[in-house]
Amino acid sequence: MTTALFYLVVMVFVAAVVFLLASVLFGRGEELPPLPPGASPTRLPSEGITSQDVSRVKFQMVLRGYKMSEVDWVLQRLGTEVDELRAKVAELEQQLEGKAAAQ
């Protein structure tokens, strides 16, 4: 019984050492070093978002995927931009209709 317990303890110790060594050597598979806590790589211009801006958006990786607050922020900004553009299009269409009716 004592021998089995000793082997179990040694196996757990060896597994922990291998895990820590692998973690130090291989990291988390990131190409860039991790960001400091609270920092965000997410950037969008304050106005005039283009498809290139959207394609360059990067989200901070967390334990189970992307940081939800950053994704929510980007979606909110894009939604606001789309609403503003649609309002401008509607305004321009009304101006065109008004000019066409005046002629």
C-alpha positions as CSV (number, residue, x, y, z in Angstrom):
1,M,0.0,0.0,0.0
2,T,2.8,2.4,0.9
3,T,4.6,1.6,-2.4
4,A,1.5,2.3,-4.5
5,L,1.0,5.7,-2.7
6,F,4.6,6.5,-3.2
7,Y,4.3,5.8,-7.0
8,L,1.2,7.9,-7.2
9,V,2.9,10.9,-5.5
10,V,5.9,10.5,-7.8
11,M,3.6,10.3,-10.9
12,V,1.7,13.4,-9.9
13,F,5.0,15.3,-9.2
14,V,6.5,14.2,-12.6
15,A,3.2,15.2,-14.4
16,A,3.3,18.6,-12.7
17,V,6.9,19.2,-13.6
18,V,6.3,18.2,-17.3
19,F,3.2,20.5,-17.4
20,L,5.1,23.5,-16.0
21,L,8.1,22.9,-18.3
22,A,5.8,22.6,-21.3
23,S,4.0,25.8,-20.3
24,V,7.2,27.7,-20.0
25,L,8.7,26.4,-23.2
26,F,5.6,26.6,-25.4
27,G,3.5,29.3,-23.8
28,R,-0.1,29.6,-24.9
29,G,0.6,29.5,-28.6
30,E,0.4,33.2,-29.1
31,E,2.5,35.1,-31.7
32,L,2.6,38.2,-29.6
33,P,3.1,38.5,-25.9
34,P,-0.1,38.8,-23.9
35,L,-1.5,42.2,-23.1
36,P,-1.4,43.7,-19.6
37,P,-4.7,43.2,-17.7
38,G,-7.3,45.8,-18.7
39,A,-5.5,46.7,-22.0
40,S,-7.3,46.3,-25.3
41,P,-6.0,45.8,-28.8
42,T,-9.5,46.8,-30.1
43,R,-9.3,50.0,-32.2
44,L,-11.9,51.7,-34.4
45,P,-12.0,55.2,-35.7
46,S,-14.5,57.6,-34.0
47,E,-16.3,58.2,-37.4
48,G,-16.3,56.8,-40.9
49,I,-15.7,53.1,-40.2
50,T,-14.7,51.3,-43.4
51,S,-14.5,47.6,-44.2
52,Q,-10.7,47.7,-43.7
53,D,-11.2,49.0,-40.2
54,V,-13.5,46.1,-39.4
55,S,-11.2,43.6,-40.9
56,R,-8.3,44.9,-38.7
57,V,-10.2,44.6,-35.5
58,K,-8.5,42.3,-33.0
59,F,-10.0,41.1,-29.8
60,Q,-8.2,40.1,-26.6
61,M,-8.2,36.4,-26.0
62,V,-9.4,35.2,-22.6
63,L,-9.8,31.8,-21.1
64,R,-12.9,30.8,-23.1
65,G,-12.6,32.9,-26.3
66,Y,-12.8,36.6,-26.9
67,K,-13.4,39.3,-24.3
68,M,-17.1,39.8,-24.4
69,S,-17.0,43.5,-23.5
70,E,-14.7,44.2,-26.4
71,V,-16.9,42.3,-28.9
72,D,-20.0,44.1,-27.5
73,W,-18.3,47.5,-27.9
74,V,-17.4,46.8,-31.5
75,L,-20.9,45.6,-32.4
76,Q,-22.4,48.6,-30.7
77,R,-20.1,51.0,-32.6
78,L,-20.8,49.3,-35.9
79,G,-24.5,49.3,-35.3
80,T,-24.4,53.0,-34.5
81,E,-22.4,53.7,-37.7
82,V,-24.9,51.7,-39.8
83,D,-27.8,53.6,-38.2
84,E,-26.2,57.0,-39.0
85,L,-25.4,56.0,-42.6
86,R,-29.0,54.8,-43.1
87,A,-30.3,58.1,-41.7
88,K,-28.1,60.0,-44.1
89,V,-29.2,57.9,-47.0
90,A,-32.9,58.5,-46.1
91,E,-32.3,62.2,-45.8
92,L,-30.6,62.3,-49.2
93,E,-33.4,60.3,-50.8
94,Q,-35.9,62.8,-49.4
95,Q,-33.9,65.7,-50.8
96,L,-33.8,64.0,-54.2
97,E,-37.6,63.4,-54.1
98,G,-38.2,67.0,-53.2
99,K,-36.0,68.2,-56.1
100,A,-37.7,65.8,-58.5
101,A,-41.2,67.0,-57.3
102,A,-40.2,70.7,-57.7
103,Q,-39.2,70.1,-61.4
